[in-house]
């Protein structure tokens, strides 16, 4: 087998492979021999069909299968031989497929970028954090109470805070649009779950009313074809209900998951959870600043194939298809291209730093991390076992720990200044 490699660009490789005819004939004969053992044709006993007859019947298809086998195995060997590391599935184009002649084909693919020493320097970094105040705990309690709200039907006109059950049908220039129609749909006036102007149009309506609500889609509306468009919604009101929020008593506190029913225990549990969230967000923000600086100081050329796959992943995370097949358009890919480049760039640099500093996962930290993850579940030991039984899940945890160790390495010698925010400001920023 002969192999030659070209580099049309820094990350693209074009490999030409020539395979002797003997290799192809050998693959063909092996496939024919295997077929002869199991072939069932009328007039012959199983496994007794003459080889020449089988070649007449199946020779062309078997040869194609043999060629596919040869290309797959020879390309794998060639890539290993040349010490190449493809990041995309090679695109194979046969150069010659003449009978009785060697097989020659070209495979094109992208390779991982070579990253040398990763550079990083910084004197100071600002860390945003927050104190958990009593009013933050009160806010959580109010939200928990709202989650246990019941709705009592009323006969008066609808007011802000009421739940209104409606049918609606939206049109733009008199034409219906996708997603613009629903039946028995619950809307809470003032919740801002609908497009601006829609909920306000339901105020003072009565059960049985039919009303047209004019409004304009926001200029940044996610459906680009509707953004900024004037629309009309034909609405029919079926039911109006007012909220009944339960008092914060022992029964409600137990429903919230605090077995003692004690308000003091509830506040302590919320306080602990908010502190945990502050710690998580604070670490995440500091890491993001650190990685932004890391990317600025180390320029990378990233394979297009990796960017496309990551852009698809981000798109599907933001707009899940729930198992349905989806063709990703060029516009969708462009929307998430920069985020994809950033994610891949950070991943490549972190991996390079792990090698550069010979970082290995700290077993005690992995155990502590798993214990922390499992602590919020009813049976923590089962959760830890769930991770331990799957190598891929455990590898993800190990990678998280090594990333934390990389962050600590980069922070060595950097002065951290602290900026204290309110809890809601920390989460919004």
MOBEL-V96791 format. One record per residue. PHI is phi in degrees with one decimal (* if undefined). PSI is psi in radians with two decimals (999 if undefined). D_CENTER is the distance of its C-alpha to the mean C-alpha in Angstrom with 2 decimals. Layout:
{{PHI;PSI;D_CENTER} {PHI;PSI;D_CENTER}}
//
This chain:
{{*;2.31;41.67} {-107.7;2.43;41.49} {-134.6;2.32;38.42} {-134.0;2.54;38.11} {-124.7;2.33;35.17} {-118.5;2.71;34.80} {-125.1;1.51;32.47} {-60.9;-0.51;32.21} {-145.7;-3.12;29.93} {-60.0;-0.64;28.67} {-111.5;-0.17;25.60} {-92.6;2.45;26.77} {-129.0;2.43;29.04} {-121.7;1.98;31.39} {-110.8;2.22;32.99} {-105.3;2.20;36.10} {-122.7;2.30;37.14} {-117.0;2.13;40.55} {-111.1;2.24;41.13} {-57.9;2.60;44.77} {-60.3;-0.54;46.07} {-61.2;-0.64;47.08} {-66.3;-0.70;43.46} {-67.3;-0.79;42.66} {-61.6;-0.69;45.86} {-63.7;-0.76;45.12} {-64.1;-0.69;41.65} {-65.4;-0.80;43.31} {-64.9;-0.64;46.13} {-65.7;-0.71;43.89} {-67.7;-0.67;41.94} {-66.2;-0.71;45.26} {-64.0;-0.69;46.70} {-66.2;-0.70;43.78} {-66.1;-0.66;44.14} {-62.7;-0.50;47.90} {-72.8;-0.43;47.48} {-121.2;-0.15;45.67} {-60.3;2.37;46.68} {-122.0;1.90;48.37} {-126.2;2.56;50.61} {-58.3;2.27;53.44} {95.5;-0.09;56.76} {-130.1;2.55;55.38} {-73.9;2.60;54.60} {-53.8;2.25;51.01} {83.5;0.04;50.75} {-114.3;0.23;54.11} {-74.0;2.24;53.11} {-57.2;2.46;54.76} {-60.6;-0.71;52.41} {-62.4;-0.64;53.92} {-67.1;-0.71;53.31} {-63.5;-0.66;49.66} {-65.3;-0.66;49.31} {-65.0;-0.69;50.87} {-79.5;-0.73;48.52} {-123.4;0.07;45.21} {-54.7;-0.80;45.85} {-64.2;-0.80;43.74} {-68.9;-0.67;40.59} {-65.5;-0.66;41.04} {-65.1;-0.69;41.51} {-62.9;-0.70;38.24} {-65.2;-0.70;36.49} {-63.8;-0.72;38.40} {-62.2;-0.72;37.39} {-61.5;-0.75;33.71} {-60.7;-0.78;34.24} {-65.6;-0.75;36.13} {-61.9;-0.79;33.59} {-61.3;-0.84;30.76} {-72.2;-0.71;32.89} {-69.3;-0.63;34.62} {-66.6;-0.73;31.51} {-60.1;-0.77;30.00} {-63.9;-0.76;33.37} {-63.6;-0.72;33.65} {-64.7;-0.73;30.27} {-66.5;-0.74;31.23} {-60.4;-0.68;34.73} {-91.1;0.06;33.65} {55.9;0.83;31.12} {-101.7;2.68;28.26} {-131.4;1.48;24.54} {-64.2;2.49;22.63} {-107.0;-0.17;18.97} {-127.1;2.76;19.15} {-67.8;2.19;21.04} {-58.7;2.44;24.63} {-93.4;1.98;26.20} {-101.3;2.25;29.63} {-126.7;2.00;32.69} {-62.5;2.32;36.02} {-91.7;-0.60;38.82} {-152.9;2.38;41.66} {-135.6;0.85;42.12} {-83.0;2.41;45.89} {-56.5;2.33;47.78} {76.3;0.09;49.35} {-114.3;2.74;47.53} {-58.9;2.67;44.85} {-86.2;2.25;41.22} {-128.9;2.27;39.71} {-145.3;2.83;36.13} {-118.7;2.30;33.77} {-117.5;2.25;30.14} {-117.1;2.36;27.96} {-160.7;2.96;24.70} {-102.1;2.65;23.01} {-116.1;2.85;23.30} {-64.2;2.44;21.68} {-68.1;2.53;23.34} {-84.0;2.13;26.10} {-112.5;2.09;25.73} {-82.9;-2.39;29.00} {-71.4;2.25;29.75} {-85.6;2.22;27.17} {-97.7;2.47;29.09} {-159.5;2.33;28.55} {-151.6;2.43;31.05} {-160.0;2.49;31.11} {-93.3;-0.74;33.89} {-137.7;2.69;32.31} {-142.1;2.45;29.02} {-93.7;2.27;28.81} {-108.0;2.10;27.06} {-88.1;2.30;26.34} {-145.9;-3.10;27.01} {-152.6;2.70;28.65} {-93.7;2.54;31.29} {-92.8;2.01;30.82} {-102.2;2.92;33.77} {-59.0;-0.64;35.51} {-68.0;-0.48;34.40} {-68.1;-0.71;30.71} {-64.9;-0.74;31.54} {-59.2;-0.71;33.57} {-62.4;-0.73;30.69} {-64.5;-0.74;28.49} {-61.2;-0.74;31.51} {-60.1;-0.73;32.02} {-66.0;-0.67;28.46} {-65.6;-0.68;29.00} {-63.8;-0.73;32.28} {-60.9;-0.60;30.75} {-65.3;-0.36;28.40} {-102.2;0.27;31.66} {-65.2;2.43;33.27} {-111.4;2.80;35.33} {-118.5;2.19;36.53} {-107.8;2.15;40.24} {-65.3;2.43;41.40} {-127.7;2.82;43.83} {-106.9;-0.02;46.29} {-81.6;3.02;46.28} {-65.7;2.70;44.41} {-70.0;2.45;40.72} {-125.6;2.93;40.04} {-59.4;2.32;37.16} {99.4;-0.30;35.30} {-75.8;2.71;36.25} {-99.9;2.19;34.02} {-116.8;2.22;35.04} {-94.8;2.13;34.33} {-135.9;2.82;34.49} {-104.9;2.51;34.16} {-145.7;2.67;33.08} {-143.3;2.05;32.94} {-96.8;2.55;31.94} {-137.0;2.61;33.51} {-123.5;2.11;33.47} {55.4;0.64;36.85} {80.7;-0.01;37.80} {-110.4;2.35;34.95} {-68.2;2.69;32.29} {-130.4;2.76;28.62} {-62.2;2.32;25.53} {81.2;0.11;24.30} {-97.8;0.25;27.57} {-137.0;2.44;29.33} {-155.7;2.74;29.22} {-125.5;2.51;31.83} {49.5;0.83;32.62} {-94.8;2.20;29.81} {-83.7;2.24;30.02} {-127.2;2.24;30.03} {-97.2;2.03;30.93} {-67.3;2.17;33.01} {98.8;-0.08;31.96} {-78.8;-0.27;28.40} {61.6;0.49;27.08} {-82.9;-0.35;24.56} {-101.0;3.04;26.19} {-63.6;2.45;26.93} {-50.5;2.26;29.60} {103.9;-0.43;33.01} {-70.6;-0.92;32.12} {-64.7;-0.68;32.65} {-61.0;-0.53;35.72} {-70.6;-0.21;37.18} {-92.6;-0.19;37.34} {-64.5;2.36;39.58} {76.9;0.09;43.13} {-76.9;2.74;42.35} {-113.6;2.81;44.08} {-59.6;2.29;43.21} {96.1;-0.23;44.07} {-64.3;2.52;43.65} {-119.2;2.22;42.31} {-143.8;2.55;41.17} {-102.3;2.15;39.60} {-106.5;1.91;37.20} {-82.1;2.52;36.92} {-164.7;3.01;33.99} {-127.2;2.29;31.95} {-65.8;2.47;28.20} {-59.1;2.63;26.82} {-65.8;-0.39;26.64} {-102.7;0.37;22.96} {-59.7;2.46;22.12} {-62.9;-0.56;18.72} {-85.2;1.76;20.73} {-56.8;-0.58;22.48} {-69.3;-0.28;25.36} {-104.7;-0.27;26.32} {-55.4;2.20;25.89} {78.6;-0.02;29.37} {-83.3;2.46;31.03} {-78.3;2.40;33.81} {-138.4;2.86;33.43} {-129.3;2.41;35.49} {-118.0;2.09;34.48} {-84.0;2.07;37.08} {-119.5;2.41;36.79} {-123.7;2.23;38.74} {-93.0;2.20;38.95} {-105.6;-0.58;39.26} {-158.1;2.47;39.11} {-126.4;2.26;39.17} {-133.9;2.54;38.48} {-104.3;2.62;38.78} {-75.5;2.52;36.72} {-125.9;1.70;38.36} {-86.0;2.22;36.62} {-71.1;2.66;38.04} {-69.5;2.67;40.02} {-82.4;1.47;38.61} {-116.7;-3.08;40.76} {-60.4;-0.72;40.64} {-62.1;-0.78;39.40} {-65.4;-0.73;36.42} {-62.1;-0.65;35.54} {-65.1;-0.68;35.61} {-63.9;-0.45;33.27} {-79.3;-0.04;30.87} {104.3;0.05;30.85} {-96.9;1.87;33.67} {-61.0;-0.58;36.25} {-71.9;-0.40;39.16} {75.2;0.15;38.83} {-85.8;2.31;39.76} {-62.9;-0.67;38.60} {-61.5;-0.75;38.97} {-67.1;-0.66;36.61} {-62.0;-0.82;34.06} {-63.8;-0.68;34.22} {-64.1;-0.71;34.00} {-66.6;-0.75;30.85} {-64.7;-0.74;29.19} {-57.3;-0.79;30.49} {-62.7;-0.76;28.96} {-65.6;-0.67;25.49} {-68.6;-0.67;25.72} {-60.9;-0.71;26.91} {-63.6;-0.69;23.94} {-68.8;-0.69;21.60} {-59.5;-0.78;23.74} {-62.4;-0.75;23.48} {-64.0;-0.83;19.68} {-68.0;-0.71;19.39} {-60.4;-0.83;22.33} {-61.8;-0.74;20.97} {-63.1;-0.74;17.61} {-67.4;-0.72;19.59} {-65.3;-0.73;22.05} {-63.0;-0.70;19.55} {-62.2;-0.74;17.95} {-63.0;-0.73;21.56} {-62.8;-0.80;22.38} {-70.1;-0.57;19.57} {-61.4;-0.77;20.44} {-65.4;-0.67;23.99} {-61.8;-0.75;23.08} {-65.9;-0.69;21.46} {-63.2;-0.58;24.55} {-91.1;-0.10;26.89} {-137.1;1.80;25.43} {-77.0;2.44;24.98} {-132.8;2.51;22.79} {-102.6;2.11;22.71} {-108.1;2.33;19.30} {-57.3;2.39;19.27} {-60.7;-0.66;18.34} {-61.5;-0.68;16.71} {-66.3;-0.69;14.20} {-63.4;-0.77;13.52} {-62.5;-0.77;13.14} {-66.1;-0.70;10.68} {-70.1;-0.66;8.40} {-62.5;-0.69;9.18} {-62.7;-0.77;8.36} {-62.1;-0.78;4.78} {-64.8;-0.78;4.77} {-56.7;-0.82;7.29} {-70.1;-0.42;6.13} {-73.8;-0.69;3.92} {-76.7;-0.70;7.29} {-123.8;1.36;9.43} {-62.7;2.52;8.84} {-104.3;-0.02;11.63} {51.5;0.85;12.52} {84.2;-0.14;13.52} {-81.3;2.52;15.41} {-67.1;2.41;15.77} {-140.4;2.28;14.70} {-91.3;2.12;16.19} {-83.4;2.05;14.34} {-77.6;2.88;17.21} {-62.5;-0.62;18.29} {-65.7;-0.69;18.05} {-64.5;-0.73;14.36} {-65.8;-0.70;13.78} {-64.1;-0.61;16.26} {-60.5;-0.60;14.66} {-112.4;0.21;11.61} {-65.2;-0.79;13.78} {-65.2;-0.73;14.99} {-63.4;-0.66;11.78} {-65.2;-0.78;10.81} {-59.1;-0.74;14.38} {-65.4;-0.82;14.30} {-58.8;-0.82;11.40} {-67.4;-0.74;13.17} {-59.2;-0.79;16.51} {-62.1;-0.78;16.00} {-60.0;-0.74;14.80} {-67.0;-0.72;17.88} {-69.5;-0.69;20.20} {-63.0;-0.76;19.31} {-61.6;-0.69;19.90} {-66.3;-0.66;23.11} {-68.9;-0.61;24.24} {-60.4;-0.76;23.81} {-70.1;-0.74;26.17} {-60.6;-0.70;28.37} {-101.9;0.14;29.08} {51.4;0.87;29.00} {-84.3;2.30;26.66} {-121.9;2.65;26.22} {-64.9;2.30;24.38} {-80.2;2.01;26.78} {-60.0;-0.73;27.46} {-64.9;-0.62;28.77} {-72.0;-0.61;25.73} {-62.8;-0.81;23.44} {-60.8;-0.74;25.80} {-65.6;-0.71;25.86} {-63.4;-0.79;22.07} {-64.5;-0.69;21.88} {-63.3;-0.67;24.87} {-67.9;-0.72;23.32} {-62.1;-0.72;20.16} {-77.7;-0.32;22.54} {-63.3;-0.41;25.05} {-86.0;-0.06;23.55} {-99.3;2.81;23.92} {-67.0;-0.65;27.26} {-122.0;1.45;27.58} {-56.0;-0.67;26.11} {-62.5;-0.62;27.67} {-66.9;-0.65;25.85} {-65.9;-0.78;22.42} {-61.7;-0.71;23.53} {-64.0;-0.65;24.83} {-59.8;-0.72;21.57} {-69.7;-0.77;19.92} {-64.6;-0.48;23.10} {-81.5;-0.18;23.28} {-123.3;2.01;20.08} {-61.4;-0.62;20.14} {-68.7;-0.77;16.44} {-62.5;-0.75;15.66} {-65.4;-0.65;18.60} {-64.1;-0.64;17.61} {-62.7;-0.73;14.35} {-65.6;-0.76;16.77} {-58.9;-0.70;19.25} {-66.3;-0.66;16.94} {-62.0;-0.73;16.26} {-66.5;-0.75;20.05} {-65.7;-0.58;20.89} {-63.8;-0.72;18.73} {-60.6;-0.70;20.79} {-67.3;-0.60;23.88} {-64.6;-0.79;23.07} {-58.2;-0.80;22.80} {-61.4;-0.67;26.13} {-64.5;-0.75;27.67} {-68.3;-0.52;26.84} {-79.2;-0.17;28.21} {-59.9;2.18;31.51} {85.7;-0.04;34.30} {-94.0;2.36;32.36} {-83.2;2.16;33.92} {-100.1;2.08;31.53} {-100.0;2.54;32.75} {-108.6;2.32;31.62} {-115.0;2.02;31.02} {-90.0;2.16;31.45} {-116.4;2.96;29.73} {-75.1;2.75;29.84} {-56.4;-0.84;27.10} {-68.3;-0.51;25.72} {-68.2;-0.69;26.01} {-61.5;-0.76;23.95} {-72.9;-0.53;21.06} {-77.2;-0.63;21.35} {-69.5;999;21.69}}
//
